[in-house]
Amino acid sequence: GGRGRGASGQSHIGEVSLQLTAPEERTLSVSSMDIVNEWRRMIGPVPGAQDLNFRAEIGRGSSPIDVQLSGPDFEDLSAAADLVKERLAEYPDLFDITDSYQDGKPEIKLRIKPEAEALGLTMRDLAQQSREAFFGAEAQRIQRGREDVRVMVRYPLEERSSLDSLENMRIRTAGGAEVPFASVAEVEMGRSFSTINRIDRNRTVNVTADADKEKANLELIKRDLTEFLPDLVAQYPGMSFSMEGEAREQAESFGAVAVGGIFVLFAIYAMLAIPFRSYAQPAIVMSVIPFGLAGAIVGHLIMGFSLSIMSVFGMLALAGVVVNDSLVMVDYINRRRSEGMSVNEAVRVAGVARFRAIMLTSLTTFCGLLPLMFEKSTQAQFLIPMGISLG
């Protein structure tokens, strides 16, 4: 179940959105991506449509694959974008491959001839007289009650219904003479630009693609693109490329988290070094952190989730949890050694004595996170990767 609506900001662009029933209320065990994939299969190609895109992810602000091409010449950008789209089409798990260039509405472009300039005509004169002939010129206004009614003078309908009518119209010169339109201007059919994007004064075109994240190896695809794109842009003078979308956001997020993670590790080390009065024992306590991170990665593989920024936050919290268990073990070993035991004997005794406490602590933490890890509600989907890392 759900609700649908249509929207369009322009007459040649349409959008349909469906509001689905919340995952926890669905009678069938299907995800939003399953519904979109089936919808895409049932609709198939739409005759006359240039682009047909489907989106199903909640809160996503960018595409999994987003290649930004930047350069001074739009024709080169368009050609390069087509080659990038052809390359992306080779991957079976990518779909909705498109670029940011959008054709505007059809338009007629006028180009003034030298003969017109000799007669004192300008492009403004041509545009104004053409507009008055087809759209109309205001002759007068008539008062009807509280409203003004504009009286427009223009060619009859049958004389402004084709391009031939424009080429056959007469243009009045500054001296009052009339000359054929075709003798002073050329007509060219074209399309306007719906949007023109620029960065650092260069035009840009973004080639984007959506992906089935459960099947697509996005890291392999991005690595292949970084090998393919330098050779491509080298063919066009002044062109450059950059990886945008989720790739850029992840790089920026992970960079910021990495700085915070290093600070956290130093803080943990300092807090352990003070009571232990040792440089080596804090390192021994913290040596369990890599094993915890490995377990978090394995957990993501088992649950079928990819690593995200929330996963990294969970790993930072996990570092504190495993350090706590390790601290209990090392402290017990130190107390046994102070009683005269050897290192090997103290380690053996500590392992037996503290096994139950450490195991129960880990199990209670894991069991406490199980409801979050298997929650189906929309609100919980953002937190599940963090719960997997902690569990």
Sequence and secondary structure as in RCSB ss.txt:
>XXXX:A:sequence
GGRGRGASGQSHIGEVSLQLTAPEERTLSVSSMDIVNEWRRMIGPVPGAQDLNFRAEIGRGSSPIDVQLSGPDFE
DLSAAADLVKERLAEYPDLFDITDSYQDGKPEIKLRIKPEAEALGLTMRDLAQQSREAFFGAEAQRIQRGREDVR
VMVRYPLEERSSLDSLENMRIRTAGGAEVPFASVAEVEMGRSFSTINRIDRNRTVNVTADADKEKANLELIKRDL
TEFLPDLVAQYPGMSFSMEGEAREQAESFGAVAVGGIFVLFAIYAMLAIPFRSYAQPAIVMSVIPFGLAGAIVGH
LIMGFSLSIMSVFGMLALAGVVVNDSLVMVDYINRRRSEGMSVNEAVRVAGVARFRAIMLTSLTTFCGLLPLMFE
KSTQAQFLIPMGISLG
>XXXX:A:secstr
 EEEEEEEEETTEEEEEEEE  GGG SS   HHHHHHHHHHHH   TT S       TT  S SEEEEEEES HH
HHHHHHHHHHHHHTT TTEEEEEES  EEEEEEEEEE HHHHHTT  HHHHHHHHHHHHT EEEEEEEETTEEEE
EEE   GGGSSSHHHHHHSEEE TTS EEEHHHHEEEEEEEEES   EETTEEEEEEEEEE TTT  HHHHHHHH
HHHHHHHHTTSTT EEEE THHHHHHHHHHHHHHHHHHHHHHHHHHHHHHHT SHHHHHHHTTHHHHHHHHHHHH
HHHT    HHHHHHHHHHHHHHHHHHHHHHHHHHHHHHTT  HHHHHHHHHHHHHHHHHHHHHHHHHHHHHHHT 
 STGGGGTHHHHHHH 
